[in-house]
Amino acid sequence: MADYKKMFEKILHDNGMPIDENAIKTDFVNLVKNEGLITNTSKYSPFWRLISAIVIKPYIWIKNVFIETVLMNMFLMTATGKFLDLFANAVNLDRKTATFAAGEILFTKANKNQSVVVPAGTLISSPEINGVTYQLKTVQEYSIPAGVESARIHVIATLPGENYNLAAGYYRFLVEPIDGITVTNDDNWLISPGANIESDDDLRDRTKNQYNFVGHYHTDAVYRGIVTTITGISTRQVFFVHDAPRGPGTANLYLLLNDGVDSAYFIDRVNNYIMGQGYRGHGDDLRCFAIPDKKIDVSVTVYFERDQQPFDIDQYLMNIEHFIRCAFRQNNDYNVTQVNAYSRFSISKLNEEMHEQFSELHSIVFNIDDIVSELEVPRLRNLNVKYEVTE
């Protein structure tokens, strides 16, 4: 985002208001001399230093408050927090609240002929990811009868937030073991993804999009607003194709969802709302789909200098793997650029971000170049991380 503070400072400066300490001192000294208020303005005078501090410091504080709290929050582009909420409220929007991830975990018995009861509140944990483990819990008691090898049991995250939306295979540990039972979250386990409190950027995008609702026709903005409202996803996760796939007046809408999310739940919900319940423009035929996957095999070799090799190399490599998986939308625990549709995913940028996160790395070598995507999202099919020690 542009440095709007400097822009507002320039506006004040161009209109004659001093904005830095030296300019303020100069203006104050000139005022004192012109008015003849104080004769001893020596820098060694305690009285003059006191008067200068009393005038200059509050001025700077008021100037910063005026820019950062008043001017910045007068405009949708720069407003934040409660001030941005007011802009959203003006167009009948509210900031989305945090939600709990919910889905189904596969419980499998070692002995098919054994009857097993899974208590309500049974905790299933992920491995440590960037220093944090994530847990799900069963909603109610569930009995897996003899003769049935496995069952999908409904679970909910122990806390709200999008970081619980992990890809297949992450949730695989029972906090309190149940004899003869193993657990895992398989593909599309996540029925209702968890979400953080809506960020300022996402709320700002929805608010700008809302201004298009005043039109008399169903435009992309109108459909985007409908979809983000009923699904809870961001406006940046919605894509349109207007090539009349089923003839004039037809279009397709595509949703970009994280790995592990059951796309059918969202697709069916959107299609039923827009087409089934009639929330569409006259003559429109809009159908929703998940963005197709582009499967990628990734191998990476990381190099350490001998005196920089981590003590727990296995955990270190696991952290690197989690970091790369985050880039491919399998977790949300790292500040890393993520793959997207209609984009070039830069491997050199990923290299740079890995060096920033893992300072012990000497070199990183991927088996692939940049990933160029059209209407598709790169997904990991296989990921292999290995290491070598360099002299």
N, C-alpha and C positions, 0 to 999 in steps of 0.2 A: 504494500500500500504506500502511496506517496506520503512524504513527510508533510502532513497538513499543518503541523505546528509551525514549521518554518514559513509556510504559505501565509498563515494568519499573522505571524510576526512581521512579514514583509508588508502586508496590508496596513498594519498599524504604523510601521515605519514610514511608509509612503504617505501617510496622512499626518506625519509630524510628531508621532509619539515615540520617544526614546525607548528602546527595547533591551539594550545591554547595559551593564553596570558602568562602563566608561562613558557612554552617552548620557546616562542619567546623572553622573557626577558632573559632567561638563555643563549640562543644563541647569543643575542646581547651583553650581558655583556662579554661573552667569546671572542667575536670578538674585542670589545674595548680593553680588557686587552691584547690580542695577538698583536694587532696593536700598542698599547701604545698611542692611540689617546687622551684619557681623563684620567687624574690621580685621579680626585675627583669624585668618583662614590658613594658617601654617599647618602643614601636615604633622607638626610636632605638638600642636595644641590639643590637649585632652578634650577640651570643650568642643572644638571643631570636629574631632573624630567622633565624639558622642553624637553631635547633631547630624553628622553625615550618616552614621549608622542608623539613627532613628528614622531618617528620611528614606535612605536608599534601600535598605533591606525590606521594609514593608512594601515599598513601591514594586520591587521585583516579585515579591510574594503575590501582591494583588494582580500584577500583570500576568503571571503564570496561571493564577486561578481564573482570570478573565478569559484567557485563551483556552486552557485545558478543560475548564468546567462550563463556561458560558458559550464561547464561540464554537468550540468543537461539538457541543451537543445541540447546536441550533440547526444542524443539517443531518439528514439521514445518512449521508456518506461517511460522516465522522462520529456520529453519536454512538455511545456505548452504554451498557448496563441499563439502569432504570430509565434513562433518557431515551434509549433506543426502544424500550418497551412502550413508551408513550407514543412514538411514531407508529409502532405496530398496532397499538390499541386504536389509533385514529383510523386505521383501515380494517378494523374488526379482526385483528390477529392477536394471539397471545403466544408468549414464548413457550415452546414445548417443554414439558417437565421430564425428568429422568424416569426411565422405565427399566423393568427387570427382564433379563433374557429368559425365555421359556422354550422348552423343547422336549425331546425324548432321548433318553440314554438306553443303549442296548445292554441288558443284563444277560449273561450267558452262564449256564451251569456246566460244571465239569462232568457231573453225573446226570444225564438226562432223566433218569428214573427217580431222582430225588425231588421231593417237594420242598420248596424254599419260600420263606416269607421275607419280603424286603420291608423293613419298618418305615413308617412315615418319618421324614426328616433325615434319612440316610444321606450322608455327605459324599459327593464325588469330587475329586480334586484334579487340577491340572498340575504338571510339573512347574517348577519355578521359572517365571518368565520375567526377565529384567528385575529380579529381586522380589517378585510378587507371585503368589499362587492364587488361583481362582477356584471357587467352589460352587457346586450346584447341590440342591437338596431335593429329595423326592417329596411330592406334595401330599401323598397319602400312602397308607399301607397297601402293599401289592403282593399277591400270592402267585407264584409260578408253580402250577401243579405238576405232579409227576407225569412224565411222558412228553413234556414240552421243554425243549432245549433252551430257548431264550425268549425274552419278552422286552418290548419297548415300554419304558416307564416314564411317565411325565415328571419333569423336573423344572425347577425355577432357580435362578441365581440367588445367592445369599445377599447380594447387594445390587443396587441398580448400576447401570453403566454399559457402554458399548464394549469395554475391554473383556466382557464375558462372552462375546460373540466369537468364540474360537473355532478354528477349522477342525475337520475330522481328525480323530486320533489324539487330541489334546487332553480330553477328560478321560483318564484311564486308571485312576487310583481311588480305591475306597478308603476313606479316612479311618473307618472302623471296619476291618475285613469281615466279610460274610463267608463262611466256610463253603468252598466249592464254587464261588461266584467271581467272575471277571466282568469288567465294565469297559465300555468305550462309547464315544460319540462318533457315529459314522456320517457319511455324506448326507447333507440336508437334514441334520438332526435338529436344527434351530428353526422353530416354528414362528416365534415372535422375538426378534432381536432386541437386546437391551439398548438403551440410548442414554447418553449424557444429557444434562440440561442443555437446551439448544444454545449453540454458540452465538456470539454477536454477528459473526460473518454469515451464518446460516439464516438467522432471523432477519438480517438486513436484506439478504437475497430474496427471501419470501415476501418481505414488505415491499420491495421494489416491484416484484412480480405482481403483487396484489393490485397495483394501480391499473393494470390492464383489465381488471375485472369489470371496470365501468363500461367497457365496450358492449355492443349489442351482439357480437359474434363470438363463437367459441374459437379462440386462438390458442397457439401453443401455451401462452402464459396462463390462460384459463385452465387448460388441462393440467399443466404443471402444478398450478395451485391446488387443484382437486386431488391430484395424486399425492403430493407431499403432505396434504392434510390428512388423508385417510390412511396413509401408510407410515407416516412419521419419518420418511427418509428425506435427504437433502435435495434441493433443487438441482444440485450438480450431479445427481445420480439419475437424472431423467433425460432421455435422448429421443428425438423424433426423426422419422423418415417419411418424406412427403412425396414419394414417387408413385403414388396411386397404385399400391400393390393389389387392390381388388377393384380397380376402376376409379373414375372420377369421384372426388369427395371422400376417398379412403386414405388412411394413414396408419402407420404403426408407431407405437410408443414402446421404448425399451428401458428397462430398469437395470441399473448397475448395483448388484448386491455383493456383500462380502462372501468369501468362501464359507461354506457350511450353512448358509441361510437357505431354508426351504423356499425356493422361488415360487413354487406353485401356490403357496398360501397368499403371496402378494399379488401374483398375476391374476388369480381367480377373483380376489377381492376387488382389484381395479376394474377388471372386465365386467364383473357383475354390477358394480356401482355405475360405471359410465354407460355401458350398453344395456345391461339388464334392468337397471332402475331408471334409465332414461336421462341421466345427467350428461347429455351430449347436445351439440348443436343440431339444428334442423338439417337433415340429410347427411350428417356426419357418420362415418363408419371408422371408428378408432379402436384398434385392438392392441392389447398390451402383451409384451413378451419379455423374457429375461434376455439380457445381452448374451450372445453366444460365447462360449469359452474358447480360448486359444491355448491349448496345452503346451507347456514348455518343460523340457528337461534341463535342469541347471546343475552344473558341477562347479565347485569353486575350491581352489587350493589357496590356503593362507600360509604365509611365511613368517617365521619369527627369527630374530637374531638370537643366538644361543643364550645371551645374558638377559633377554627380554621374554623368554618363554614362560607362560603363566604356570603357577604351581599346580592348579587343578585344570589340566588341559581339557579333560572331557567336558567339564561344566562350561569352560570357555568356548569350546566349539559348539556346544548346545546353545549358548547365548547368541553366537553368530548365526546359527541356523534360525533361531527365533527372529532375529533381526531381519534376515532375508525373507522369511515367511511373512513378516509384517509388511514388507514392500509389496508382496503379492496378496495382500488383504486376507491373511489368515489369522492375524491378531492385530491389536491396536496399541501395543505397549511401547513403541519406539517412535521418535520423531524422524521419520524417513519418508521420502517421496514414494507414493504408491502407484501401481500400474493403473491405467485408465483406458477407456475407449478413445478412438480418434486421437492417438497421441504417439509420441516417440518416448519410450522408456529408456533413459540414459544409463547405461552400465557404468560409465565413467563417473556420473553423479552418485550412483549407488556406492561405487568405490570410495569416493570422497566422504560420503556420510558414514561408511563403515570405519574409515580411519579416524573420523571425529569421535565415534562411539567407542572404538576399541584401540586405545593408544598404543598398545603393545605390538600391533600388527606392523610388520615391516613391508610386506607386499601382498597384493590380492590379485589372483588371476581367475577370471571366469572363462567358461567354455563357450560363451555366447557373446554376440555384439548387441548393440541397441535393438530393442524390440519395437517394431513399428506396427501399430494396430489401427484397423479401421473400425467397423462396428463389431467389436469383439473385445474381450478383456483377457489378458494373459493370466493363466492359472498354472500353478505348479503341478506337474505330473510326477516328477521325481526330483528330489534335491539331495545332493551328495556334497558334504563338506569334509575336506581332509586338510592336513597340515604337514609342513616340512620345516626343518630348522636349517637356517642358512648360516654360513660362517661369517 
